[in-house]
C-alpha cells in the first residue's frame, strides 16, 4: 500500500509512530521557513508540517505521499473541529504523484461555490467536497441496508433486461435501434414491472432489485432521465403484507444509517382524505394548516359570492396560519389571488385576527361570519385564515398550492424530523383530456377494488378505487405500488376500458396475458425511489445532489457532453437517416 493510515485516522495515541499518508493538498500555509499543509482524503484531514530542509514547490490539489512522524500539537494550536486536530505529522519525505497544470475552476475547500452547471461539468472536483462525498457514501449505506434487510427476509435479487419492448402508458420510452434487425427498436425500461410479474408467475415468490430505470420526460429537481428504484414484488400476499414488509425495511434503513427510530405503526390515509385535507396526495404534515369545511359558518350570509356558491352546492373551505398577521401583506395577498385565478377560482378570501379586531377581504359583508370561523378554528391573536370558494376539486387545488408556498417560504423551521405515512385507495382511472379517454392513474396492471369495479365499470370509471398505495416522507412520494391483476380476463377487461384495441393488447401485452393462462399466483409489490429516499435522509432538495454523475434539468451531462451527435457511419449501420427540421 502507498499509505499506512488515512487522513482521518490518526489520534494522540499514535504520537511517535512512523506513518505514510496520501491524498490531496487542501490548503497551504507558509509561515516563512515552515510550511503547513492540510492533507485530505475521503476519510478526513491531517495537518502536515514541512521543515525548512524539506521544502518543495507544492500547489493546492496536488496529489502527494507524505512519510513522517506523528507528533502532538502544542495545546494552543489544537483544532477541536477536526477529529485529527490534536496531532500533526512532521514530514520527512514528500512525493508528488501529480500536480495541477493550471488553476482549478474552483477549489473543494472554499465556502463560495460556482453554479451547479460548473460543478457538474467538473463533478470529479465537486465530489472532493466532504458534503458531496458524504452523500454518495450515505447512498451506499442506504443501498447496503436495503440489500441486507430484504435478503434476511427471503427476498432474492434478480436482474431484469435493459433492452426490452416498448409499451404504452407512462412517460416516453428511450428507444435503442437494433443493428441486427434494421427498422426495429428496443426500449429502455421505465420500470421492471412486467418482468417482475413474470418472475412471480415463475414461482420466485420474493424478488427485489436495485435497478436503473429510464424515462424520457420533462425534468425537474426530483426527476432524472435515468434513476434508481428499490423494486420489490411478492406472491401470495395481501396489500397489508406489502405495506408491512416496506415499513419494516424503512425502519431498518433509518435505524442503521441514522440511528433514527420510525414509529412502530405508520398512519394510513386515504387519497380522498389527503386531497380534502391538504390539497395534495403527498402532503408534508409537519407544517400543519389542515383544511376545514367552513360552509356552515356562512350559511346565513347575504354576500352574493357566498350565497351563489352555496346555492350551487359549492364548498367553502379554509385553513388557519398561526402567528401570521404581520406577514400577510398586500403584496402576498395579491400573489395568492393570482395563484387562485390561475387554478380556476376568482381569488381568495382572507382575514387576520389581531387585538380582537379583524382586517381582510370583504370585511363589511363577512365580519360576522369570520367571527364564527375564529371560534370554529380556535384561532388565536395574530392568526390568519385563508378561504377558497368553489367546486371541491378547484378549492382543494388552490388551497393546496397556497399551503405549499407558505410552508416553503415561511415555515421551513417546522420541517424537522421524518413524517412517514401511507396513502391508500387511489382512483383506478383518471380522464386524459389529451388522449380523450380514461387512463390508469398508477399503471394498467393494478388490481381494482373488485366491488367498485363491478358497480361502476359501465357507468363511471372515476369512482373505481385501485388496490394501490404510496409511501410518503416529508411531502415527497418516495414509493408507489399495488396489488397486481393476476387473471388474464380481468386484465383484458381493464385494457378495453382504457380503449386499447385487441391488436394493441396482443402486440404490447400478449406475452403477459399468455403467461397468466399458465397459472399466476396473487401478487403485488412496490417501487421506491432510491435517489429521493437518500435525498430526504441527506436533507437536500434535489436528487442530483445524491447521484454521482447526474444530468442537468435539461437532460444534459456537462461532464461528457451527452447527448451528442454520432457519425454517418454509425447511422448507416443502423439503417437510420436523420430528417430535416
N, C-alpha and C positions, 0 to 999 in steps of 0.2 A: 504493500500500500504506500501511496505517496503522502500519507499523513497518519499520525498515531492517534490524534484526537480531532474532534470537530471544534468549530469556533464557539460553540455554546456549551462546552462540556467541562472546562477546567474550573476548579474551585480552590479555596485556600488549602485544602488538604493535599493539593497537587504541588504545592510550593517545593522547589528544589528538583523537580523532575525535568529530564531532558525530553522535549516534545518536538513533533513535526506537525505544523498546521498548514493548510492550503485553502485558498479562497480568493475573493476579490477585495481589492483595496477600496473600502467605503469612503474613508476620509484620510487626509494627511495634515498633520500639524508640524511645522518646522519652527523649533524654538532656538535655532542657531546652534549648530553643533549636535543637537539631538533631535531626531525626528520621531514622532509618534504616528503610527498608522493604525487605523481601525480595520481589522481583517474580518470579512463577512463570508459566511456560507448560509445555507438554509436553516442551520441549527441555531445561529446566533452571531454575536460579535465578540471579538477578543482584541484588547489593545496590545500592540507590539511596539517595542522600543528599539530604535536603531541608533547605536552609538556612533560617535564621530568616525571611528575607523571602519565602520560597516555601512557607510553612506553609498547609495547608488541612486541613479536617476529613476524615479518612480512616478507613475501617473495614476490618477483615480481610475478605478475599474480595471486596472491591470490584474491579471491572474498570477498569483505568486505562491511559492512554497517557502515557509519560514521554519528554520531549525533553531532552537534556542532553549532557554531555561525559564521555568515558571518562577516568578518571584511575587511577593506580596506588595501591593501598592502602599505607599505612605497613606496614613489614616486620612489626611486632609484631601487626598485625591480619589478616594473611593467613590465609585459611581453606583449609587444604590438602585438606579433604574435598570442596570444591566445584571443579568444572572452571573456574569463573569467579572463584575465590577470591582471585586476585591483583589484581583490578580492582574498581572500583565506578563508578557513573555519578552525577555531580553534576547533579541535576535543575535545569533552567532553566524548564521549564514542565510542568505535570502536568494532564491532562484526565481527569475521571471519566466513564467511559461508563455505568456503572451501579454502584449501591451497595446492599448488602443492606438491606432494610427492617426486618429483625429478626434476632436471633441465629440462626445456623445450628444445625441439630440436632446437628451435630458438625463439626469442622474437619479438613481433609485432612492438615494438618501434625502433628497430635497423635499420640503413640505409643499412647495408650489408645483403642481403637476401640469403638463401640457394638456391639450384637448384629448378626448378619447380617441379620435382618429389617429393622432400621432402615437399615442400609447399602443394602439392596436397594430399600427404599422411596424413598430419596434417592440412587439409583445415580449420577445425574449429579454429585453431590458426591463420592461414593465414588471415581468414576473420575478425579477430580482428583489422588488419591494417586498418587505416582510408581510404586509397585509395581503398583497396579491398572492404570494406564495402560500400563506396560511389558508387561504380559501381553497386552493387546489388540494392542499393536504387534508382539509376538512372534508372535501368531496370524497377523497379516498377513504377516510374513516367512515363516512356515511355508507358508502358502497360496500365496504367490508362488513359493516354491522348488518346491513340488509342480507348479504350473502350468508353470513353466519347464522342469523336467526332463521331465515327460510329453510336453509339446509337442515337445521336442527329439527324442523317441523315436518320433514319428509318431502319437501319440495325439491324437484330436480331441475337444474339449469340446462336448458336446451336452446341451441342457436337455431334461428329460422332464416330463410333466404332473404338476401337483399335485392336480388334480381328476380322480380316476380311479375304478376299480371296487374294491369291497370283495372281498377274497379270504380264504379260511380260512388257518389256521396263524398262528403268531407271537402277538404281543400283540393287544389290541383295537384296532380302527381308530377314528380320529376321523372322524365322519360329518358331511357337509355337505348339508343339504336343498336340493333343486332347486326353485326357484320356478316355472320354466317347465314342469317335469314333476312336478306335485304327487304326493307319496307315494313319490318315488324319491330316492335319496341318492348323492352322490359319497362317496368315501373319500379322505382324505389318505394319501399313500403311506408305508408303513413302510420301504420302500426302492424304488429304481427297478428292481427285479430283472427283472420281465417285460419292461419297455421296453428294458433294455439287451440282453436276449437277442434281442428283436425287431430291434434295431439290428445285431446280428451276422448275423441272417438277411437283413438289408437289404444286407449287404456292407461295412458300415463296420467294418473288422476291428480297429480300435484306438480304443476310446472311453474317456473319463473325464469326471467331473463332480464339482465341489464342490457337494454337494447337501444341501438340508434334507430331513429325514425326520421322521415323526411316529408316535409310539406311545402309546396310552392304557394305561399300565401303572403299577404302584406305583413310586414314585420312591425313589432313594437318592443317595448322593454322585456316582455315576458314571452317573446317568440323568437325562434331562430329557424332557418330553413332545415337544419339538422339539429336534433335534440335527443335527449336520452330519457327513456322510460324505465321504471321498475314495473315489469309486466308480470302479472300473476293470473293463474287460472286453476280452478278446482273442479272436480267431479263429485257427484252425489252429495251436493251441498244445498243449503238454503241461502237466501240473501244474508241472513244473520251470520252464517258461517264465514262468508267472505269478509263481512264487516269486522267480526271479531279477530280474524287472522290478520287483517290490515292494522287494526287498532294495536294489537299486541306487538306487531313488527315495529310500528312507530314508537311505542313505549320503550321498546328495547333500544332503538336507534337513539332516541333523545337521552336515555339513561347512559348509554355507552359513550356518546360523543360530547354531551353537555352536562352530564350528571343532573339532568332535569327530570322530575317525575311528572308525567302527564296524569290527568285524572283517571281514576280506576274505571269509570264508565263515562263515555263521551255522550254528549247530547245528540238526539235525533230530531231534526227539524224538517218539516215538510216543505216542499218547494213553495206551495201556496202561502204558508206561514211566513217564509223568508221574504217573498215578494210583497206581501201585505204589511209586513212589519219593518222592513229595511229597504224595500225597493230594489233588491239585489238577491240573486241566488248564491252569492258568495260574500255575505256581509262581514265587515270587521266589527264584531260586537263590542270590542274594547272601548269604543268611543261613545257608546250609548245611543241616545237620540232615536229611540224607537217610535214608530208612527202609532197614533191613536185615531180611531174614528171619532170625529167631533161633531158629526151631523146633528146629534141630539141637542148640542149646545146652541144650535142656530135654527131650531125648528120653528120658532115664532118670529124670525127675522123678516122684516119687510124690504130689506135691501135687495134690489132686483137680481143682482148676480147670484145671491144666495137662494132666494125664493124660486127663481127659474131652475137652478140646479137641482134643488130638492124635488121640484115638480117633475123633473125628467129622470128621477131616480139616480142622479149623480151622487158622488160621495164628497164629503168634506173631511179631510184628514190633515193632521199636523204633528209636529214634534217640538218639544222644548229644547232650548240650548241654554245650558246653565251658565250664569255669570257672564253674559254676553252682550248686555245692553250697550256698553261703551264701544264695542267693536262693530255694532250694527249701524254702519254709516250709510249715508245716502248712496255713495259710490257702490257699496256692497249690495244694497237693495236693488239698484239698477242692474247690476250684474246678474243677480239671482232672477230678476224679472226676465232678462234676456234668455237665460237658460230655460225658464218655463215656456217662453214663447217658442223657442227652437224645438221643444219637445211636444208642442201641440196645445198648450194652455195659453190663456190670455195674460198670465202673470201670476204673482203670488200675493197672498195676504200675510201680514205680519204685525206683531206688536211687541213692544218691550214693556216690562213691568218694573218700575223704578220709583222708590219713595211713595209707594201706594198709588202712583198715578201712571197713566198709560201714554205711550206715543206709538204711532204706527199708521197703517193704511186704513182708509175708510172709517176712521175712529168715530166720527159723529153719527154714523149709521150703526156701528157694531160694538160700541163700548160695553153695552150691557152683556152682549154675547161673549165678548172677550173675557169679561169677569167670570162668566161661567166656565170658560176654558181654564182660567187660572186655578179655579177650585178643582176642576176635573183632573188637571195635570199636576196638581200640587206644586204650582210654580212658586218660587221664592223671589225676593228682591233681586233685581238685575238680570233675571231670566228673560229670554226672548222666545216667542212662539212663532214658527213659520208654518203657514197653512196653504194648502192647494185644494182647488175645487174643480171637479170634472169627472170624466169616466175613470173607473177604478185603475185601469192599466196606465193611463196617462198620468194620473195623480201619483201612483207608485213610482213611475219612471222619473218624474220631476223631483219629488221629494228624495228619491234615492240618489240622484245626481247631486242635489244640493247638499245632502248629508255627507256624501263622499268628499265634495270640495271643502266643506267646513272642517271635516275631520283631518284632511291633508294639510290645510292651511293654518288651522288654529288649535288643533287638539292632538298633535303628534306626540305630545308628552304623555298621553294616555296609552299610547301604543307600546306597552311593555308586556313581557311575558308571551305566552303562546295560547291562543284561543283556538282550540281544535274541536270540530264537531262534524256530524254527518248531515247532509241534505238528501232527503229521500222523496219518492213519489213525484218524480218529474213527469211532465207530459210526454206521451209516447211520440206524438207528431206535432209539428208546427207548420203553419202555412207559409210557403215561399212565394212572395209576390213576383220575384224574378222568374221563377220556373212555373208559376201559376198552378201549383199543386202542393199537396202535403208531402213533407219530407220527414225523415226520422230526426228527432232532436238529438238523440245520442248516436246511435247507428242502427241500421235496419235488422241487426241480429239480436236486438234486445227483446227479451220476453215481455209482452204486455201484461198488465193486470188482467187476468182472463175474464173476470166478472165484468170489468169495464169494456173489454173487447167485444164480448157478446152483446152487451147493451147498446154500445154506441157505434159499432163499426159501419152500420148502414145509415147513420144519421149525423153524427158529429164527432169526427176523429179527434178534435181538440180536447175532448173530455176523457179520452183514454189515458190512464196513467201507465207509466212504464215501471218495470221492476229494475230501476236504475238508481244510482246513488253517487254522490260526490263527497269527497273528504275535503273540508275547507280549513285552512290555517291562516289566521291573521288577515282575512279578507282576500285570500287567493284560493282558487280551486287547484288543489295540489294533486288530486287524483279523481278519476271517474271510472265507473264500471257498471256492470249489470249482470243479472241472471240472463243466460242466453236461451234463444229458441233452440230446441233440440229435435223438433218434429218437422219433417220436410213439408207437409201440407200446410201447417201453420206458417212456416217461413215463406212459402209461395204466396199465401194469402196476404201477408204483410207487404211483400213486394208489389202485389197487384194493387193494394190500397194506395201505394205510392206511385201508381200509374206507370210501373215498369212493364214493358211488353214481354210476352212469352219468349221472344227472341233474345231480348236484353237479359232476362233472367237466366236463360240457358247459356248464353255466351259468357256472362260475367260470373255467375254463381253455380253453374251446372255441376262442377266438381264437388262443391259443398253439399248441394242437395242430394247428389248421388251418395255421398258418404253417409248422410243421415239415414238413407234407406238400409244401411247395413248394421244398424244398431248404435244409437248415440245416447250416452248417459245424460241425465240432467247435469248442467254445469254452469259455471259463472265465474267472473273474475273482475279484475280492476287493473288499471294502469296509472301509476303515479309519476309525475314529472320529477325526475331526479334533480334537474337543474333548478327548478323552482323550490323544491324542498331544501336544497343546500343554500340557496339564496336567502331563504327565510331564516335558516339556522345561523347564517353568517350576518344577518341583518343588513342586506344590501338590496336595493330596489330592482336592479337589472340582473337577469340571469347571465348576461355577458360577463359579469364580474366573477362568475364561478365556473366558466368554461375556459380551458387552456388557450384555445385559439378560436375565438368567436368571430362571427361576421358582424358587419355594421347593420344599422337599421334598414339599409337599402340592399342587404344581402351580399355585400362585397367583403372580401378578405383583403384588407390593406397590406397585410404582410406578403402574400403571394401574388396578389393581383387578380385572383379568381373572382368571378368568371372571366374568361379571356377567349379570344378567337383561336381557332385551330387551323391547320394548314389545309390547302386544297386537296392534298394527297389523302389526308385523313378523311375528309368529306367524301372523296371519290370512292375510297374503300368501303364506306358505309352506304354508298349509293344515295347520298343526300345532296341536293342542290339548294342553296340559300336563295330565297325570294327577295325581291326588291322592297322598297318602302311601301 
